[in-house]
């Protein structure tokens, strides 16, 4: 990437996509940062055995 393109990028307003922890999005909004929050959590609450079983249901 050319140097001027990088500096152009760093002068643009920040726009954030926040995945998961809503309090992070709230903090950004309080600082006037454009943020889109995606309410996401790991499948099966993060339990790898149950997630594996769930993944087999779609096949």
Beta strands, then each sheet from edge to edge (+ up, - down):
strand 1: 15-19
strand 2: 34-38
sheet 1: 1+ 2+
end
